Amino acid sequence: MLPTCRDCKYFNNDPAWLEKEFPCMNALSSAYGSARGEAGVCSRLDIYLAPVKKCVFFEHRHAGLLTVS
């Protein structure tokens, strides 16, 4: 399986962190809800996205692991 944003050190989709950083997020639902899926924030690009692929800034969150291009 190829790495995606989910494996990147810049990607954060922790529900507790998302609700803390975006307090209005839970106005419609919770960050723990299924509607959010596995979406999260890329701190490198400063965007909210689904972790479906990797970009040119990808850096594996676990240093020393190889990635397949």
N, C-alpha and C positions, 0 to 999 in steps of 0.2 A: 504494500500500500504506500503510495506516494505521500510525502508530508504536505500538510496544508497549514493555513493560518493557525489552526488549533495547536500545532506543534511549535509555533514561533514564539520567541521570547518577548515580542512586542504585543502579542495578542492576550487579552484578558476577558474572559466571559464568566467570571465568578459572580453568581447572582447577588451575594452580599455586597461585593465591591460595586457592582453596577447600581444597586439601589442607593448606596452611599454617595456615589459620584453624580447620579442623576435622580435626585429625590422625587421629581415629578413623574418618573417612569411608572410608578405603581398607581398612578391616577386611573389608568384603564385596566391594568393588570399588574401582576407581580413579576419581577425579574426571574422568579422561580417558575413562572408559567410556561406552558407548552407552546404558546404562540410565539415566544421569543426564540424557540429552538435552541441552537447552540451559538447564536450570534453574540458578538462581543465587540470590544473596542481595540483597534490597532493604535498603539501609542506612537508608532513611527509615522503613520500617515494621518493620524488624528481623525479617524473615521470609524463608524459603527458598521459592521458587516457580518455576513455569514461566512464561516470558515470553509469555503469550498475549494480554494486553491492557494497557492503561495505566490508572492510577488518577488520582484528583484531585491527587495530589502530583507527577505527571509533570513532569519538566524535561528537555528534550532535552540529551543529553550534549555536543552541539556547539552552543555558544551562538550565537544569531543565526539559527538555522534555524527555520522556521515549522512548526507542527504543525497537523494537521487534527483537529477535534473531532468 
